[in-house]
Amino acid sequence: MKNKCLFVLLLALGCCHVQAQKSQKNPLPEALVQLNQKVDSELIPGIKRSPLIGISTDISPKRTAVNTAYVQSVILSGGIPYMIPVTDNVEILRQIVSQLDGIVFTGGEDIQPIYYGDLPYEKLEEVSPARDTFDLMVLKMAADRNIPILGICRGLQLMNVAFGGTLYQDLPTQHSSSVNHRQEESGTTPTHPISIIKESKLAEITGQEVLQVNTFHHQAIRKLAPGFKITAWAPDSIAEAIEAYPIRQMIGVQFHPEIFTAAGDTTMHKLFKFLVNKADTFHLAKKIHSRILSIDTHTDTPLWFKNGYSVGLRKDNMVSIQKMEEGKLDAQFLAAFIWQGKRDDVSSQKAVESTTLLIQSIYDEVAKYKDFCGIALTEKDLVRLKNEGKKAFFIGIENGYAIGKDLKNIKKYKQMGVNYITLCHSYDNDICHSSTHTEDATQGLTQFGREVVKEMNRLGIMIDISHASEGTFWDVIKYSTQPIIASHSSSRTLCDHDRNLTDEQLRALAKNGGVAQLCLLDTYINKTPKAASVCDAVEHLDHMIKVAGIDHVGIGTDFDGGGGLQGCNGDNDLINLTIKMIEKGYTEEDLRKIWGGNLLRVMKQVQEAPLLSSKKRR
């Protein structure tokens, strides 16, 4: 009996121990266990990253918030919504915006008229100074980085104000109309039609030329900002949509598509799908730039150093460390440019001295910001600087007039880190004939010019034939033993200008093993310079690639020396070229070659030639 009781006691204790183990193993409530299991089951390694879409928020004394419909619309469209907190802390906003792939600017209060040069009107309603500051700061940062933007209601008005437009402060009293722009019906009820311009991006997105919309605003666009087009109108001539496509990735609507989208409307949903798709391409462009080496082979920025400009300051100039980071550019050639002067001995020596000072100014300027950039002489230097999180500056000379009349100056420049010399500028010099103001464009190298070509080959300096006459081009092809470059020239077939290269020249350059770098000067890109845009530039690039091949084309902007056009007007805009090329079907490998691989191949071959020649002599 005693043994039997002992057995029952041990059995009971064992059961208690097992139950205790179960409790210790999973002490959480069943509902929480199921929720955790759901989270774990959806963690799929390697899943494609969805684009991160910022959503501007509103602020009250106790909270920063946004209407749920915006969040739902982004999620339904395949994006990851990120609610940007209202703050005027520039560094916090900069770090947030730099991570975003797209942004939605949402509806809300009136915008303070001080931002569009007007005095408050008696019918002006509630404003939020804190939100105005926040929104305008974020919008500038996003536009500087060319992040795709969708503005909704206040967001459309904000875009217009930020770029120089104005607003009606109160539609009922400043623009009389039979249309009630403040409906009392629910947001899912459309109350008036809008007419959409047939050729617009909005028409392409929605597939509609007439759309029924809701309306909840008492302000509207009065004067349109430069760079935008009105692409939809209400029956009372109020602007209902604006866009900057295809130059800039910005579109705004006066109605509220998020309300329709969250309720299941498929047409309005297309606006958010469009934004997310553009954000996806933008994200891809950024990732590609993080993996490749990108170089702009020609800028005239050193000319501005004497005027107080600095590469470490984000000012009006096109080139700066900040703009390079915004446009995801790794390296820049800073050209020591010298104007063509008299060709007597005294003037020629002054040109040598001026060029020497310009080159030294580049070193001095870069030294000021040594924690953020450095001088690069080789591809290895560029790789090292990129790995250190710094920008790289190469050095070139524009105009062989800088050599003076002594070949020894070429060696001096080589020792100073010069990687290429443009043989001439816009006038003939002692080396060769120019393509522009020349006695005879069929004439090429002088006897001294042939010696210059030979010496540059011997020392390992790239020969640049941009600005050179056709006669000079063909002479350099004949006499150079190494590949040559055109640091900033475009296609003469697409824009007939003496500074551009013919298809025959492009083919010869490719056969030579060299590279032609697309120039972004409007006069070289479009016969109507004011109309020149990034879209035209990409057509030049595409044509040059078809003629010369993917291994013989690159980019040399001529920024701060005349370069710049709509949609590509500074280092920060260079990512737009990448986006346009991706949309044309170019691959990451193609872009690696275009953005730097081709130029680096030529530079390496030219730099190594003297070493190989020396080994052969031994």
Secondary structure as the mmCIF struct_conf table of DSSP 4:
data_model
#
loop_
_struct_conf.conf_type_id
_struct_conf.id
_struct_conf.beg_label_comp_id
_struct_conf.beg_label_asym_id
_struct_conf.beg_label_seq_id
_struct_conf.end_label_comp_id
_struct_conf.end_label_asym_id
_struct_conf.end_label_seq_id
HELX_RH_AL_P HELX_RH_AL_P1 LYS A 2 LYS A 25
BEND BEND1 LEU A 28 LEU A 28
HELX_RH_AL_P HELX_RH_AL_P2 GLU A 30 SER A 41
TURN_TY1_P TURN_TY1_P1 GLU A 42 GLU A 42
TURN_TY1_P TURN_TY1_P2 PRO A 45 GLY A 46
HELX_LH_PP_P HELX_LH_PP_P1 ILE A 47 PRO A 51
STRN STRN1 LEU A 52 SER A 56
STRN STRN2 ASP A 58 ILE A 59
BEND BEND2 PRO A 61 LYS A 62
STRN STRN3 THR A 64 ALA A 65
HELX_RH_AL_P HELX_RH_AL_P3 THR A 68 LEU A 76
TURN_TY1_P TURN_TY1_P3 SER A 77 GLY A 78
STRN STRN4 ILE A 80 ILE A 84
HELX_LH_PP_P HELX_LH_PP_P2 PRO A 85 VAL A 86
HELX_RH_AL_P HELX_RH_AL_P4 VAL A 90 GLN A 99
BEND BEND3 ASP A 101 ASP A 101
STRN STRN5 GLY A 102 PHE A 105
BEND BEND4 GLU A 109 GLU A 109
STRN STRN6 ASP A 110 ASP A 110
HELX_LH_PP_P HELX_LH_PP_P3 ILE A 111 GLN A 112
HELX_RH_3T_P HELX_RH_3T_P1 PRO A 113 TYR A 116
TURN_TY1_P TURN_TY1_P4 GLY A 117 GLY A 117
HELX_LH_PP_P HELX_LH_PP_P4 LEU A 119 TYR A 121
TURN_TY1_P TURN_TY1_P5 GLU A 122 LYS A 123
STRN STRN7 VAL A 127 VAL A 127
HELX_RH_AL_P HELX_RH_AL_P5 PRO A 129 ASP A 144
TURN_TY1_P TURN_TY1_P6 ARG A 145 ASN A 146
STRN STRN8 ILE A 149 ILE A 152
TURN_TY1_P TURN_TY1_P7 CYS A 153 CYS A 153
HELX_RH_AL_P HELX_RH_AL_P6 ARG A 154 ALA A 162
TURN_TY1_P TURN_TY1_P8 PHE A 163 GLY A 164
STRN STRN9 THR A 166 TYR A 168
BEND BEND5 GLN A 169 GLN A 169
HELX_RH_AL_P HELX_RH_AL_P7 LEU A 171 GLN A 174
BEND BEND6 HIS A 175 HIS A 175
BEND BEND7 SER A 178 VAL A 179
BEND BEND8 HIS A 181 HIS A 181
STRN STRN10 ARG A 182 ARG A 182
BEND BEND9 GLU A 185 GLU A 185
TURN_TY1_P TURN_TY1_P9 GLY A 187 THR A 188
BEND BEND10 THR A 189 THR A 189
STRN STRN11 HIS A 192 ILE A 196
HELX_LH_PP_P HELX_LH_PP_P5 ILE A 197 ILE A 197
TURN_TY1_P TURN_TY1_P10 LYS A 198 GLU A 199
BEND BEND11 SER A 200 SER A 200
HELX_RH_AL_P HELX_RH_AL_P8 LYS A 201 THR A 206
BEND BEND12 GLU A 209 GLU A 209
STRN STRN12 VAL A 210 VAL A 213
STRN STRN13 PHE A 216 PHE A 216
BEND BEND13 HIS A 218 HIS A 218
STRN STRN14 ALA A 220 LYS A 223
HELX_LH_PP_P HELX_LH_PP_P6 LEU A 224 ALA A 225
TURN_TY1_P TURN_TY1_P11 PRO A 226 GLY A 227
STRN STRN15 LYS A 229 TRP A 233
TURN_TY1_P TURN_TY1_P12 PRO A 235 ASP A 236
BEND BEND14 SER A 237 SER A 237
STRN STRN16 ALA A 239 GLU A 243
TURN_TY1_P TURN_TY1_P13 TYR A 245 ILE A 247
BEND BEND15 ARG A 248 GLN A 249
STRN STRN17 MET A 250 VAL A 253
BEND BEND16 GLN A 254 PHE A 255
HELX_RH_AL_P HELX_RH_AL_P9 PRO A 257 ALA A 262
TURN_TY1_P TURN_TY1_P14 ALA A 263 GLY A 264
HELX_RH_AL_P HELX_RH_AL_P10 THR A 266 ARG A 291
BEND BEND17 ILE A 292 ILE A 292
STRN STRN18 ILE A 295 THR A 299
HELX_RH_3T_P HELX_RH_3T_P2 THR A 301 ASN A 307
TURN_TY1_P TURN_TY1_P15 GLY A 308 GLY A 308
TURN_TY1_P TURN_TY1_P16 VAL A 311 GLY A 312
BEND BEND18 LEU A 313 LEU A 313
BEND BEND19 LYS A 315 MET A 318
HELX_RH_AL_P HELX_RH_AL_P11 ILE A 321 GLU A 326
TURN_TY1_P TURN_TY1_P17 GLY A 327 LYS A 328
STRN STRN19 ALA A 331 PHE A 337
BEND BEND20 ASP A 344 ASP A 344
HELX_RH_AL_P HELX_RH_AL_P12 ASP A 345 LYS A 368
TURN_TY1_P TURN_TY1_P18 TYR A 369 PHE A 372
STRN STRN20 CYS A 373 ILE A 375
BEND BEND21 LEU A 377 THR A 378
HELX_RH_AL_P HELX_RH_AL_P13 GLU A 379 ASN A 387
TURN_TY1_P TURN_TY1_P19 GLU A 388 GLY A 389
STRN STRN21 LYS A 391 GLU A 398
HELX_RH_3T_P HELX_RH_3T_P3 GLY A 400 ILE A 403
TURN_TY1_P TURN_TY1_P20 GLY A 404 LYS A 405
TURN_TY1_P TURN_TY1_P21 LEU A 407 LEU A 407
HELX_RH_AL_P HELX_RH_AL_P14 LYS A 408 GLN A 415
TURN_TY1_P TURN_TY1_P22 MET A 416 GLY A 417
STRN STRN22 VAL A 418 THR A 422
BEND BEND22 LEU A 423 LEU A 423
BEND BEND23 SER A 426 SER A 426
STRN STRN23 TYR A 427 TYR A 427
BEND BEND24 ASP A 430 ILE A 431
STRN STRN24 SER A 434 SER A 434
BEND BEND25 SER A 435 THR A 436
STRN STRN25 HIS A 437 HIS A 437
BEND BEND26 GLU A 439 GLU A 439
TURN_TY1_P TURN_TY1_P23 ALA A 441 THR A 442
HELX_RH_AL_P HELX_RH_AL_P15 GLN A 447 LEU A 459
TURN_TY1_P TURN_TY1_P24 GLY A 460 GLY A 460
STRN STRN26 MET A 462 ASP A 464
TURN_TY1_P TURN_TY1_P25 SER A 466 HIS A 467
STRN STRN27 ALA A 468 ALA A 468
HELX_RH_AL_P HELX_RH_AL_P16 GLU A 470 TYR A 479
BEND BEND27 THR A 481 GLN A 482
STRN STRN28 ILE A 485 ALA A 486
TURN_TY1_P TURN_TY1_P26 SER A 487 HIS A 488
STRN STRN29 SER A 491 SER A 491
TURN_TY1_P TURN_TY1_P27 ARG A 492 LEU A 494
BEND BEND28 CYS A 495 CYS A 495
TURN_TY1_P TURN_TY1_P28 ASP A 498 ARG A 499
BEND BEND29 ASN A 500 ASN A 500
STRN STRN30 LEU A 501 LEU A 501
HELX_LH_PP_P HELX_LH_PP_P7 THR A 502 THR A 502
HELX_RH_AL_P HELX_RH_AL_P17 ASP A 503 ASN A 512
TURN_TY1_P TURN_TY1_P29 GLY A 513 GLY A 513
STRN STRN31 VAL A 515 LEU A 518
HELX_LH_PP_P HELX_LH_PP_P8 CYS A 519 CYS A 519
STRN STRN32 LEU A 521 LEU A 521
HELX_RH_AL_P HELX_RH_AL_P18 ASP A 522 ILE A 525
BEND BEND30 LYS A 527 THR A 528
HELX_RH_3T_P HELX_RH_3T_P4 PRO A 529 ALA A 531
STRN STRN33 SER A 533 SER A 533
HELX_RH_AL_P HELX_RH_AL_P19 VAL A 534 ALA A 548
HELX_RH_3T_P HELX_RH_3T_P5 ILE A 550 HIS A 552
STRN STRN34 VAL A 553 ILE A 555
STRN STRN35 PHE A 559 PHE A 559
TURN_TY1_P TURN_TY1_P30 ASP A 560 GLY A 562
STRN STRN36 GLY A 564 GLN A 566
TURN_TY1_P TURN_TY1_P31 GLY A 567 GLY A 567
STRN STRN37 CYS A 568 CYS A 568
BEND BEND31 GLY A 570 GLY A 570
HELX_RH_3T_P HELX_RH_3T_P6 ASP A 571 ASP A 573
TURN_TY1_P TURN_TY1_P32 LEU A 574 LEU A 574
HELX_RH_AL_P HELX_RH_AL_P20 ILE A 575 GLU A 583
TURN_TY1_P TURN_TY1_P33 LYS A 584 GLY A 585
HELX_RH_AL_P HELX_RH_AL_P21 GLU A 588 ARG A 592
HELX_RH_PI_P HELX_RH_PI_P1 LYS A 593 GLY A 597
HELX_RH_AL_P HELX_RH_AL_P22 ASN A 598 ARG A 617
#
